[in-house]
Amino acid sequence: MDVSTKYVGEDSGPRPDVHERFGWDKMREDLKSLRSGTVPWSVFMALVIGVICGTAAYVYYTALEWLLEVFWVKLPQTLVMDNSIWPENLYWLWIPIVCLTFAGLVGLSIAILGFPGDLAYTVKCVHELGYVDMGHTPSMVAASQFSIIAGASLGPEAPLVAICAAIAGWVSRNLFKHTQKNLIRKHTLCGMACALAAFFGVPLGGSLFALEINHRLGYEYAEHAMAAVTSGTTCLVVFRGLARLPIGPIWQIEGGTLPAASAGLVGYGFLLGLFGAGIAAIFTNLHGRLGNFMNSTLRLKDKPVKLAIFGGAVIACLGVLVPHSMFWGEYEFQSIASLGSTPLPHVWPKSGLTGLGPTSALACLTIAITKLVAISFTVWGGFRGGYIFPFFAAGAAFGRAVTFVIPEIPATVACLCIAAGINVAVTRTAFATSIILVALSGQVNAASPVLAASLASIFSTYYMPFIRAQQGRFELFESQLHAYKAEELFKWGPAITPSDLSNESARLLNIKSGTEEDLESQDSYKLPDSAVSADSPIQEASVVNTL
């Protein structure tokens, strides 16, 4: 007798015939009614969110590019290079001047406008509330723009995620008066997908990133994937169209196309992924120690201005010595991976004080370690931004250091696989990271080694928490990791019945007496009573609306 068939996932009664919803008559009926819960309504909402978030992303991007142009191109030209009073050997002073000025503005914006949130807070809100409060948006916009202009090692991706998530949730709750939490969560995830698809320029990879970032082992809000990808693709078209940005690869690590991958190259990818995961594990440990030092020893946690200035001073010092450690790394990646043949895009002067560049294994290793140190001080300094591209840039530097030692490994594979190993260990986004890295490099033949690196990293660092807000949906978490509970119980023999089990064991195994609970109605994240108000009319739905 097959015990597992009898007790686990056993059918108990008739289920609705979903095929009744098919056919042209049903399509016309849904199109005519356009009511919530139908496929046409789901597509409509995804398109609306994509257009709104694409416009918001364009405004954010335009402001950021203008500020970067003013403070890192035009003002240095006017105030420094065209000024005979400023000697050339002191050009490097421009870096700490700008860094410390905008670091102070980061702290002031947080002190005045309030807590802006961060990526972990966004993930927490997705799980617990289903939306992100719009009240954090003004502070996030100001703090993140100032952080990036300061040259901090964080990028626009995480601020855009928080901003677009808040906008999408607000649209769902206030414009369309949705009240079911999982439906609002879906629209919030659509907003997150919009931000990452637009910023990365990779609609599928960016949308999957928005889904995977909420969990530790794959994306578990699978019922929202189609809507999220639809919103992400729409936003990409709107944003890139308005900004007149191309959609395609942005990196050329080495000349030509990578030859077809071999089994040995995939093996190299696996090992490089483990290497990147090890780097991430060391970083996580030291990052936590630095946080304890700054919060407990220096007692700067509740002093945003002092905290930001302290972090800005460290970032400025690192930037003066190692210019490649500054900014978020999207285009700095190209400069590192090409061994300096492409100039740095943002920092001025581009050589800093030392003129250090990626010209040797030691220099690349120095850049990589400095980049990780800069990321850590940026995060603990209270700056706001994303660390996806910064980790990619660090991975590129480590990859180039490896190729100096082991030239048999293609530079493309080394850079992308170590970047994947580091980023996946921290963000838990194995699928999205692989797609994004391959798309941005334009090297399709690197897909298998990069995926191997991502898988090696995600499993080897499963027990290493970094974004602690990541959590699993109960019913999926048990199926992934607690099958051994069922196996142990089944050792008791076929005489086992549900009544023999404790309530807790029965709950873990989804064993019901006579009826099977519909998994779609399970939601372990309860909305606090304080969140239900006229401004946020959210109610728990007995049956999850996945459309």
C-alpha positions as CSV (number, residue, x, y, z in Angstrom):
1,M,0.0,0.0,0.0
2,D,1.4,3.4,-1.0
3,V,1.1,5.4,2.3
4,S,2.2,8.7,0.7
5,T,-0.7,8.4,-1.8
6,K,-3.2,7.7,0.9
7,Y,-2.4,10.5,3.3
8,V,-0.4,13.3,1.6
9,G,-2.1,15.5,-1.0
10,E,-5.1,13.0,-1.2
11,D,-8.0,14.2,-3.3
12,S,-11.3,14.5,-1.3
13,G,-14.2,15.4,-3.4
14,P,-15.0,17.1,-6.7
15,R,-13.3,20.3,-7.8
16,P,-14.5,23.0,-10.1
17,D,-14.1,22.4,-13.8
18,V,-11.8,25.1,-14.9
19,H,-12.5,24.2,-18.5
20,E,-15.9,25.9,-18.1
21,R,-14.0,29.2,-18.3
22,F,-12.8,28.5,-21.9
23,G,-14.4,29.3,-25.2
24,W,-15.2,32.4,-27.2
25,D,-18.5,33.1,-25.3
26,K,-16.6,33.2,-22.0
27,M,-14.0,35.5,-23.5
28,R,-16.6,37.9,-24.7
29,E,-18.4,37.8,-21.4
30,D,-15.1,38.6,-19.5
31,L,-14.2,41.4,-22.0
32,K,-17.6,42.9,-21.7
33,S,-17.8,42.8,-17.9
34,L,-14.1,43.6,-17.3
35,R,-14.6,42.7,-13.7
36,S,-11.9,42.0,-11.2
37,G,-10.8,38.4,-11.2
38,T,-10.9,37.9,-14.9
39,V,-8.0,37.5,-17.3
40,P,-8.8,40.7,-19.2
41,W,-8.9,42.7,-16.0
42,S,-5.5,41.2,-14.9
43,V,-3.9,42.2,-18.2
44,F,-5.5,45.7,-18.0
45,M,-4.1,46.2,-14.5
46,A,-0.7,45.0,-15.6
47,L,-0.6,47.4,-18.5
48,V,-1.8,50.4,-16.4
49,I,0.8,49.7,-13.7
50,G,3.5,49.3,-16.4
51,V,2.7,52.6,-18.0
52,I,2.5,54.6,-14.7
53,C,5.7,53.0,-13.3
54,G,7.5,53.5,-16.7
55,T,6.7,57.2,-16.5
56,A,7.8,57.4,-12.9
57,A,11.0,55.6,-13.7
58,Y,11.7,58.0,-16.5
59,V,11.2,61.1,-14.3
60,Y,13.6,59.5,-11.6
61,Y,16.2,58.6,-14.2
62,T,16.1,62.0,-15.9
63,A,16.6,63.8,-12.6
64,L,19.5,61.5,-11.7
65,E,21.2,61.8,-15.0
66,W,20.9,65.6,-14.9
67,L,22.4,65.8,-11.4
68,L,25.3,63.4,-12.4
69,E,26.0,65.6,-15.4
70,V,26.0,68.8,-13.3
71,F,28.2,67.7,-10.3
72,W,30.6,65.3,-12.0
73,V,31.0,66.8,-15.5
74,K,30.0,70.5,-15.8
75,L,31.0,71.9,-12.4
76,P,34.4,70.2,-12.4
77,Q,35.0,71.7,-15.8
78,T,33.9,75.2,-14.7
79,L,35.2,75.4,-11.2
80,V,38.3,73.3,-11.4
81,M,39.7,72.7,-14.9
82,D,39.0,76.3,-16.1
83,N,40.2,77.8,-12.9
84,S,43.9,78.5,-12.9
85,I,43.9,78.8,-9.1
86,W,43.2,75.1,-8.7
87,P,46.4,73.2,-9.4
88,E,46.1,70.0,-11.4
89,N,47.8,67.9,-8.6
90,L,44.8,68.8,-6.4
91,Y,42.1,67.8,-8.8
92,W,41.4,64.8,-6.6
93,L,39.9,67.0,-3.9
94,W,36.8,67.3,-5.9
95,I,35.9,63.7,-4.9
96,P,35.7,64.3,-1.1
97,I,34.0,67.7,-1.6
98,V,31.1,66.2,-3.6
99,C,31.0,63.0,-1.4
100,L,30.8,64.8,1.9
101,T,28.3,67.5,0.7
102,F,25.8,64.9,-0.6
103,A,26.4,62.6,2.3
104,G,25.3,65.4,4.6
105,L,22.2,65.9,2.4
106,V,21.4,62.1,2.7
107,G,21.4,62.4,6.4
108,L,19.4,65.6,6.4
109,S,16.8,64.2,4.1
110,I,16.3,61.2,6.3
111,A,16.1,63.4,9.5
112,I,13.6,65.7,7.9
113,L,11.5,63.4,5.7
114,G,11.6,60.3,7.8
115,F,12.6,56.7,7.3
116,P,12.8,56.0,3.5
117,G,12.7,52.2,3.8
118,D,15.1,49.9,1.9
119,L,15.0,46.6,0.0
120,A,14.5,44.5,3.1
121,Y,11.7,46.8,4.2
122,T,10.0,46.5,0.8
123,V,10.2,42.7,1.0
124,K,8.8,42.7,4.5
125,C,5.9,44.9,3.4
126,V,5.1,42.5,0.4
127,H,4.8,39.6,2.8
128,E,3.0,41.2,5.7
129,L,0.9,44.0,4.1
130,G,0.9,43.3,0.4
131,Y,1.8,46.9,-0.3
132,V,4.4,49.6,0.5
133,D,3.2,52.8,2.2
134,M,3.4,55.8,-0.1
135,G,4.6,57.9,2.9
136,H,8.1,56.6,2.5
137,T,8.4,57.6,-1.2
138,P,9.5,61.3,-0.8
139,S,12.2,60.4,1.6
140,M,13.4,57.5,-0.6
141,V,13.5,59.7,-3.7
142,A,15.6,62.3,-2.0
143,A,17.9,60.0,0.0
144,S,18.6,57.7,-3.0
145,Q,19.3,60.6,-5.4
146,F,21.7,62.2,-3.0
147,S,23.3,58.8,-2.2
148,I,24.1,58.1,-5.9
149,I,25.3,61.7,-6.6
150,A,27.7,61.2,-3.6
151,G,29.4,58.4,-5.4
152,A,28.2,55.7,-3.0
153,S,28.4,52.1,-4.0
154,L,24.6,51.6,-4.3
155,G,22.5,52.0,-7.4
156,P,19.0,53.2,-8.5
157,E,17.5,49.7,-8.7
158,A,16.4,49.2,-5.1
159,P,15.0,52.8,-4.7
160,L,13.0,52.3,-8.0
161,V,11.7,49.0,-6.6
162,A,10.4,50.7,-3.5
163,I,9.0,53.6,-5.4
164,C,7.3,51.6,-8.1
165,A,6.0,49.1,-5.5
166,A,4.4,51.9,-3.5
167,I,2.9,53.5,-6.6
168,A,1.5,50.2,-7.8
169,G,0.0,49.3,-4.4
170,W,-1.5,52.8,-4.2
171,V,-3.1,52.5,-7.7
172,S,-4.6,49.1,-6.7
173,R,-6.0,50.2,-3.4
174,N,-7.0,53.8,-4.1
175,L,-7.8,54.1,-7.8
176,F,-9.3,50.7,-8.3
177,K,-10.5,50.1,-4.7
178,H,-9.1,46.5,-4.4
179,T,-9.4,45.1,-1.0
180,Q,-8.0,41.5,-1.2
181,K,-4.5,41.4,0.2
182,N,-3.1,38.9,-2.3
183,L,-4.6,40.8,-5.2
184,I,-2.9,44.0,-4.0
185,R,0.3,42.1,-3.4
186,K,0.2,41.0,-7.0
187,H,0.0,44.6,-8.2
188,T,2.8,45.5,-5.8
189,L,4.9,42.8,-7.3
190,C,4.0,44.1,-10.7
191,G,5.4,47.5,-9.6
192,M,8.6,45.9,-8.4
193,A,9.0,44.0,-11.7
194,C,8.5,47.3,-13.6
195,A,11.4,48.9,-11.8
196,L,13.9,46.1,-12.3
197,A,12.8,45.4,-15.9
198,A,13.2,49.1,-16.8
199,F,16.5,49.6,-15.0
200,F,18.2,46.4,-16.2
201,G,16.7,46.5,-19.7
202,V,16.0,42.8,-19.4
203,P,12.2,42.3,-19.0
204,L,12.1,38.6,-18.1
205,G,15.2,38.8,-15.8
206,G,14.1,42.0,-14.1
207,S,10.6,40.7,-13.5
208,L,11.9,37.3,-12.1
209,F,14.2,39.2,-9.9
210,A,11.3,41.1,-8.3
211,L,9.6,37.7,-7.6
212,E,12.7,35.8,-6.4
213,I,14.0,38.6,-4.1
214,N,11.1,37.9,-1.7
215,H,12.1,34.3,-0.9
216,R,15.2,32.3,-0.2
217,L,14.9,29.4,-2.7
218,G,13.2,30.4,-6.0
219,Y,10.1,32.5,-6.5
220,E,7.0,31.4,-4.6
221,Y,4.4,33.9,-5.7
222,A,4.2,31.9,-8.9
223,E,0.6,32.8,-9.5
224,H,1.6,36.4,-10.1
225,A,4.5,35.7,-12.5
226,M,2.6,36.3,-15.7
227,A,1.1,39.6,-14.6
228,A,4.5,40.7,-13.2
229,V,6.3,40.0,-16.5
230,T,3.6,41.7,-18.4
231,S,4.0,44.9,-16.3
232,G,7.7,44.7,-16.5
233,T,7.7,44.4,-20.3
234,T,5.3,47.3,-20.6
235,C,7.3,49.5,-18.3
236,L,10.5,48.6,-20.2
237,V,8.9,49.9,-23.4
238,V,7.6,53.1,-21.8
239,F,10.7,53.9,-19.9
240,R,13.3,53.1,-22.6
241,G,11.1,54.8,-25.2
242,L,10.8,58.0,-23.3
243,A,14.5,58.0,-22.3
244,R,15.6,56.9,-25.8
245,L,17.7,54.2,-24.4
246,P,18.6,51.0,-26.4
247,I,17.5,47.6,-25.2
248,G,20.5,45.3,-25.5
249,P,23.9,44.3,-24.2
250,I,26.0,47.0,-22.5
251,W,29.2,45.1,-21.8
252,Q,31.9,43.8,-24.0
253,I,34.3,41.9,-21.8
254,E,36.5,40.6,-24.5
255,G,36.5,40.8,-28.3
256,G,34.3,38.5,-30.2
257,T,31.7,35.9,-29.2
258,L,32.4,33.3,-26.6
259,P,32.7,29.8,-28.3
260,A,30.1,27.2,-27.6
261,A,30.3,26.1,-24.0
262,S,31.6,22.7,-23.0
263,A,31.1,20.4,-20.0
264,G,34.4,21.5,-18.7
265,L,33.4,25.2,-19.0
266,V,30.2,24.5,-17.1
267,G,32.4,22.8,-14.4
268,Y,34.5,26.0,-14.2
269,G,31.3,28.0,-13.8
270,F,30.2,25.8,-10.9
271,L,33.6,26.2,-9.2
272,L,33.7,30.0,-9.8
273,G,30.1,30.2,-8.4
274,L,31.4,28.5,-5.2
275,F,34.3,30.9,-5.1
276,G,31.9,33.8,-5.4
277,A,29.7,32.3,-2.7
278,G,32.7,32.1,-0.4
279,I,33.5,35.7,-1.0
280,A,29.9,36.6,-0.2
281,A,30.0,34.6,3.0
282,I,33.1,36.4,4.2
283,F,31.6,39.7,3.2
284,T,28.4,38.9,5.1
285,N,30.3,38.1,8.3
286,L,32.5,41.2,8.2
287,H,29.5,43.4,7.1
288,G,27.6,42.3,10.2
289,R,30.6,43.1,12.4
290,L,31.0,46.5,10.9
291,G,27.3,47.2,11.6
292,N,27.7,46.2,15.2
293,F,30.7,48.5,15.5
294,M,29.0,51.5,13.9
295,N,25.7,51.0,15.8
296,S,26.9,49.8,19.2
297,T,30.4,51.1,19.6
298,L,30.1,54.4,17.7
299,R,26.4,54.7,18.6
300,L,25.5,56.3,15.3
301,K,22.3,54.3,14.6
302,D,19.8,57.1,15.5
303,K,22.0,60.0,14.2
304,P,21.4,60.0,10.4
305,V,23.4,63.1,9.6
306,K,26.5,62.0,11.6
307,L,26.1,58.4,10.3
308,A,25.9,59.6,6.7
309,I,28.9,61.9,7.0
310,F,31.0,59.2,8.6
311,G,30.1,56.8,5.8
312,G,30.7,59.5,3.2
313,A,34.2,60.2,4.6
314,V,35.1,56.5,4.2
315,I,33.6,56.4,0.7
316,A,35.5,59.5,-0.3
317,C,38.8,58.1,1.0
318,L,38.3,54.9,-0.9
319,G,37.3,56.7,-4.0
320,V,40.3,58.9,-4.0
321,L,42.6,55.9,-3.7
322,V,40.6,53.5,-5.9
323,P,38.2,55.4,-8.2
324,H,36.7,52.1,-9.6
325,S,35.1,51.6,-6.1
326,M,32.8,54.6,-6.6
327,F,29.2,54.6,-7.9
328,W,26.9,51.7,-8.6
329,G,29.0,49.8,-11.1
330,E,26.7,49.4,-14.1
331,Y,29.2,50.9,-16.4
332,E,32.2,50.7,-14.1
333,F,31.8,46.9,-14.8
334,Q,32.8,47.5,-18.4
335,S,35.9,49.5,-17.4
336,I,37.0,46.8,-15.0
337,A,36.3,43.8,-17.2
338,S,38.0,45.5,-20.2
339,L,41.1,46.1,-18.0
340,G,40.8,49.9,-18.2
341,S,40.4,50.2,-22.0
342,T,37.0,51.8,-21.3
343,P,37.2,55.0,-19.1
344,L,35.2,55.3,-16.0
345,P,31.9,57.0,-16.8
346,H,31.1,59.1,-13.7
347,V,33.9,59.9,-11.2
348,W,36.1,62.9,-11.8
349,P,39.1,62.9,-11.9
350,K,39.0,59.4,-13.4
351,S,42.4,58.6,-12.1
352,G,41.8,59.7,-8.5
353,L,45.0,60.3,-6.5
354,T,46.8,57.1,-7.2
355,G,45.9,56.3,-10.8
356,L,45.2,52.7,-9.8
357,G,43.6,50.7,-12.6
358,P,42.8,47.0,-13.4
359,T,46.2,46.3,-15.0
360,S,47.3,43.3,-12.9
361,A,46.0,40.5,-10.7
362,L,47.0,42.5,-7.5
363,A,45.3,45.7,-8.8
364,C,42.1,43.8,-9.7
365,L,42.1,42.1,-6.3
366,T,42.5,45.5,-4.7
367,I,39.6,47.0,-6.7
368,A,37.4,44.0,-5.8
369,I,38.1,44.2,-2.1
370,T,37.8,48.0,-2.0
371,K,34.5,47.7,-3.8
372,L,33.1,45.4,-1.2
373,V,34.3,47.6,1.7
374,A,32.7,50.6,0.0
375,I,29.4,48.7,-0.3
376,S,29.5,47.8,3.4
377,F,30.2,51.4,4.5
378,T,27.6,52.7,2.1
379,V,24.9,50.5,3.5
380,W,25.7,51.1,7.2
381,G,26.2,54.8,6.5
382,G,22.5,55.1,5.9
383,F,22.8,55.7,2.1
384,R,19.9,54.4,0.0
385,G,20.3,52.3,-3.1
386,G,20.7,48.8,-4.5
387,Y,23.8,46.6,-4.3
388,I,23.1,44.4,-7.3
389,F,25.3,46.2,-9.8
390,P,27.9,46.9,-7.1
391,F,28.3,43.2,-6.5
392,F,28.5,42.6,-10.2
393,A,31.3,45.1,-10.5
394,A,33.2,43.4,-7.6
395,G,32.7,40.1,-9.3
396,A,34.1,41.4,-12.5
397,A,37.3,42.6,-10.6
398,F,37.6,39.2,-8.9
399,G,37.1,37.5,-12.3
400,R,39.8,39.5,-13.9
401,A,42.2,38.7,-11.1
402,V,41.5,35.0,-11.6
403,T,42.2,35.2,-15.4
404,F,45.6,36.7,-14.6
405,V,46.4,33.6,-12.6
406,I,44.5,31.0,-14.7
407,P,44.4,32.4,-18.3
408,E,42.8,29.2,-19.6
409,I,39.5,30.4,-18.1
410,P,37.7,32.9,-20.5
411,A,37.4,36.3,-19.0
412,T,33.7,36.4,-19.8
413,V,33.1,33.3,-17.9
414,A,35.3,34.3,-14.9
415,C,33.7,37.7,-14.6
416,L,30.1,36.7,-15.0
417,C,30.3,33.5,-12.9
418,I,31.9,35.2,-9.9
419,A,29.5,38.1,-10.2
420,A,26.6,35.6,-10.2
421,G,28.1,33.7,-7.2
422,I,28.4,36.8,-5.1
423,N,25.0,38.3,-6.0
424,V,23.0,35.1,-5.8
425,A,24.4,34.4,-2.3
426,V,23.2,37.7,-1.1
427,T,19.9,38.3,-3.0
428,R,18.9,34.6,-3.5
429,T,18.0,35.3,-7.2
430,A,19.5,32.4,-9.1
431,F,17.3,32.5,-12.2
432,A,17.1,36.3,-12.6
433,T,20.7,36.9,-12.0
434,S,21.7,34.4,-14.6
435,I,19.4,35.9,-17.2
436,I,20.4,39.5,-16.5
437,L,24.2,38.8,-16.6
438,V,23.9,36.9,-19.9
439,A,21.7,39.5,-21.5
440,L,23.8,42.5,-20.5
441,S,27.0,40.8,-21.7
442,G,25.4,39.6,-24.9
443,Q,27.2,36.2,-24.5
444,V,24.5,33.6,-25.0
445,N,27.1,30.7,-24.8
446,A,27.9,31.8,-21.2
447,A,24.4,30.9,-20.1
448,S,25.2,27.4,-18.9
449,P,28.3,28.3,-16.9
450,V,26.6,31.3,-15.3
451,L,23.5,29.2,-14.4
452,A,25.8,26.6,-12.9
453,A,27.5,29.3,-10.8
454,S,24.2,30.6,-9.6
455,L,22.9,27.2,-8.6
456,A,26.1,26.4,-6.8
457,S,25.9,29.7,-4.9
458,I,22.2,29.5,-3.9
459,F,22.4,26.0,-2.4
460,S,25.8,26.4,-0.8
461,T,24.8,29.6,1.0
462,Y,21.2,28.7,1.8
463,Y,21.8,28.9,5.6
464,M,23.5,32.3,5.3
465,P,20.9,35.0,5.8
466,F,21.5,38.5,4.5
467,I,18.1,39.9,3.7
468,R,16.3,38.6,6.7
469,A,12.9,39.7,5.6
470,Q,13.0,37.0,2.9
471,Q,10.7,34.1,4.0
472,G,8.8,31.2,2.4
473,R,5.1,30.6,2.0
474,F,4.3,28.0,4.5
475,E,2.8,25.4,2.2
476,L,5.7,25.7,-0.3
477,F,8.3,25.8,2.4
478,E,7.2,22.5,3.9
479,S,7.2,20.8,0.5
480,Q,10.7,22.1,-0.2
481,L,12.4,21.3,3.0
482,H,10.2,19.2,5.3
483,A,9.5,16.0,3.3
484,Y,11.6,14.2,5.8
485,K,8.9,14.6,8.4
486,A,6.5,12.6,6.3
487,E,9.1,9.9,5.6
488,E,9.8,9.5,9.3
489,L,6.1,9.2,10.1
490,F,5.6,6.7,7.3
491,K,8.1,4.4,9.0
492,W,5.4,3.7,11.5
493,G,3.7,1.6,8.9
494,P,0.4,1.6,6.8
495,A,-1.7,1.6,10.0
496,I,-1.2,5.3,10.4
497,T,-4.3,7.5,10.3
498,P,-4.7,11.3,10.6
499,S,-6.2,10.8,14.0
500,D,-2.8,9.3,15.1
501,L,-1.0,12.5,14.5
502,S,-0.8,15.6,16.6
503,N,-2.4,18.7,15.3
504,E,1.0,20.2,14.5
505,S,2.1,17.2,12.5
506,A,-1.2,17.0,10.6
507,R,-0.8,20.7,9.8
508,L,2.7,20.2,8.5
509,L,1.6,17.3,6.3
510,N,-1.6,19.0,5.1
511,I,-3.5,15.9,6.3
512,K,-7.2,16.7,6.9
513,S,-10.0,14.6,8.3
514,G,-12.5,14.2,5.5
515,T,-11.6,17.4,3.6
516,E,-8.6,18.9,2.0
517,E,-7.8,22.5,2.6
518,D,-7.5,24.6,-0.5
519,L,-3.9,25.8,-0.6
520,E,-4.9,28.9,-2.4
521,S,-6.7,30.1,0.6
522,Q,-3.7,29.8,2.9
523,D,-2.0,33.0,3.8
524,S,0.3,33.0,6.8
525,Y,0.9,36.7,6.6
526,K,-1.9,38.5,8.5
527,L,-2.7,42.2,8.1
528,P,-2.5,44.1,11.4
529,D,-5.7,45.8,12.4
530,S,-4.0,49.2,12.3
531,A,-3.4,48.9,8.6
532,V,-7.1,48.6,7.8
533,S,-8.4,52.1,7.4
534,A,-10.2,54.3,4.9
535,D,-6.9,55.1,3.4
536,S,-5.8,51.5,3.0
537,P,-9.1,49.5,2.6
538,I,-7.5,46.0,2.7
539,Q,-9.3,42.9,3.9
540,E,-8.3,39.3,4.2
541,A,-9.9,37.3,1.4
542,S,-11.1,33.8,2.1
543,V,-10.2,32.8,-1.4
544,V,-7.1,34.3,-3.0
545,N,-7.8,36.1,-6.2
546,T,-4.9,35.3,-8.5
547,L,-6.2,37.4,-11.4
